[in-house]
Every structure is written in structure tokens, then in C-alpha cells.
Amino acid sequence: QVRLVESGGGLVQAGGSLRLSCAASGDTACISAMAWSRQAPGKERELVARMSNAGTTLYGDFVRGRFTISRDNTKNTVYLQMNNLKPEDSAVYYCYTDSVTYCTGQNWGQGTKVTVYS
């Protein structure tokens, strides 16, 4: 089992920036990718960004160059740099991992709340 600890959420003015962090521990050999998802009340959870162990990245269309995912594999940590935040970015941001096939499936963090005000 992979354990994930997230940090970095908070209250920020529109146009500002936040950097989210997610540190993985436990059975980190199971990790094939690390990613960020988000969910606002009344909305479906949506992918924000994902990075595989090979470094391949995937971003949600709404990011439009504003967000950047990065990983420090030596520390089993994934980051999400969020710039030019908009009120519609307000959500709970969840870190998760995808697993190699012999491991159990996705592992999820508890989430960190991001609130963007005008």
C-alpha cells in the first residue's frame, strides 16, 4: 500500500500561485505514475495532471499552460505548481498514484483544499 501525504493548499487571490506537494511512502515500488486530480462540490472529479515514471505528462485541457507537474523520484514526491489561479480552480486537490500491474490499483491522498477568490 502506498501512503500519500499532501500539503500546500490554501486561500489565494485570483492570479496568484500555489505549489502543492504530495509525498509517497510505503510500497513505493508499486508506483507507475503520480498524478493530481481535483473535485469541486457538485462537480465530477477531473484529472489535473499526471506524470508516469518515464516522465510522460498529461494535463487537463483547462490548465492551458498554467499548471506544471513535476516529480522528485528520489523523495517519491510529486508537485503541482499552479500559476494564474482562477476562481474556477477552487476545489479539493487529490494526489494519487497508479500502480504497476502486480500491485493493487490507485492510491489516493486525503486531499488539500484550494480556494481562489476574486
C-alpha positions as CSV (number, residue, x, y, z in Angstrom):
1,Q,0.0,0.0,0.0
2,V,1.2,3.5,-0.9
3,R,0.6,6.2,1.6
4,L,0.3,9.8,0.4
5,V,0.6,13.0,2.4
6,E,-0.5,16.2,0.6
7,S,0.2,19.8,1.5
8,G,0.2,23.3,0.0
9,G,-3.4,24.1,-0.3
10,G,-4.9,27.2,1.0
11,L,-6.6,30.5,0.2
12,V,-5.2,32.6,-2.6
13,Q,-6.3,35.6,-4.6
14,A,-7.1,35.2,-8.3
15,G,-4.0,35.5,-10.4
16,G,-1.8,34.1,-7.6
17,S,0.1,30.9,-7.3
18,L,0.2,27.8,-5.1
19,R,2.5,24.8,-5.1
20,L,1.1,21.6,-3.9
21,S,3.2,18.7,-2.7
22,C,2.5,15.0,-2.2
23,A,4.9,12.7,-0.6
24,A,4.6,9.0,-1.1
25,S,5.7,6.3,1.3
26,G,5.2,2.7,2.0
27,D,5.3,0.3,-1.0
28,T,6.6,3.0,-3.4
29,A,7.9,0.3,-5.8
30,C,4.2,-0.1,-6.8
31,I,4.1,3.3,-8.3
32,S,3.9,3.6,-12.1
33,A,2.6,7.2,-12.2
34,M,1.8,10.0,-9.9
35,A,-1.0,12.5,-10.6
36,W,-3.2,15.2,-9.3
37,S,-7.0,15.3,-9.6
38,R,-9.5,17.8,-8.3
39,Q,-13.1,17.9,-7.3
40,A,-15.4,20.8,-6.5
41,P,-18.7,20.4,-4.8
42,G,-21.4,19.3,-7.2
43,K,-18.9,18.5,-9.9
44,E,-17.2,15.4,-11.1
45,R,-13.6,14.7,-10.2
46,E,-11.3,15.6,-13.1
47,L,-7.7,14.9,-13.9
48,V,-5.4,17.9,-13.4
49,A,-2.0,16.4,-14.3
50,R,-0.3,13.1,-14.4
51,M,3.3,12.0,-14.8
52,S,4.4,8.5,-15.4
53,N,7.7,7.0,-14.2
54,A,9.1,7.5,-17.7
55,G,8.3,11.2,-17.4
56,T,5.4,11.3,-19.8
57,T,3.0,14.1,-18.7
58,L,-0.7,14.6,-19.3
59,Y,-2.7,17.7,-18.4
60,G,-6.3,18.5,-18.2
61,D,-7.4,20.8,-21.0
62,F,-8.4,23.5,-18.6
63,V,-4.9,24.0,-17.4
64,R,-3.9,25.9,-20.5
65,G,-0.2,26.2,-19.6
66,R,-0.9,27.5,-16.1
67,F,-0.1,24.3,-14.1
68,T,3.1,22.2,-14.1
69,I,3.6,18.8,-12.7
70,S,7.0,17.6,-11.6
71,R,8.4,14.7,-9.6
72,D,11.3,14.1,-7.4
73,N,11.7,10.4,-7.6
74,T,14.5,10.3,-5.0
75,K,12.0,11.6,-2.5
76,N,8.9,9.9,-4.0
77,T,7.3,13.3,-4.2
78,V,5.1,14.9,-6.8
79,Y,4.4,18.6,-7.1
80,L,1.9,20.8,-8.8
81,Q,2.8,24.3,-9.5
82,M,-0.3,26.3,-10.1
83,N,0.0,29.8,-11.6
84,N,-2.5,32.4,-12.6
85,L,-5.2,30.8,-10.5
86,K,-8.8,31.4,-11.2
87,P,-11.9,31.1,-9.0
88,E,-13.0,28.1,-11.0
89,D,-9.8,26.3,-9.9
90,S,-11.3,26.2,-6.4
91,A,-11.6,22.5,-5.4
92,V,-10.1,19.8,-3.3
93,Y,-7.0,18.6,-5.0
94,Y,-6.1,15.0,-4.6
95,C,-2.8,13.3,-5.1
96,Y,-3.0,9.7,-6.4
97,T,-0.8,7.1,-7.8
98,D,-1.2,4.5,-10.5
99,S,0.3,1.1,-9.8
100,V,2.3,-1.5,-11.7
101,T,0.2,-4.5,-12.6
102,Y,1.2,-6.8,-9.7
103,C,0.2,-4.2,-7.1
104,T,-3.2,-3.0,-6.1
105,G,-4.8,-0.2,-8.1
106,Q,-4.8,3.5,-7.4
107,N,-3.8,5.0,-4.1
108,W,-5.3,8.3,-3.0
109,G,-4.3,11.1,-0.6
110,Q,-6.8,12.8,1.7
111,G,-6.9,15.9,-0.5
112,T,-5.9,19.5,0.1
113,K,-8.3,22.3,-0.4
114,V,-7.6,25.2,-2.7
115,T,-9.8,28.3,-2.6
116,V,-9.3,31.1,-5.1
117,Y,-11.1,34.4,-4.5
118,S,-11.6,37.4,-6.7
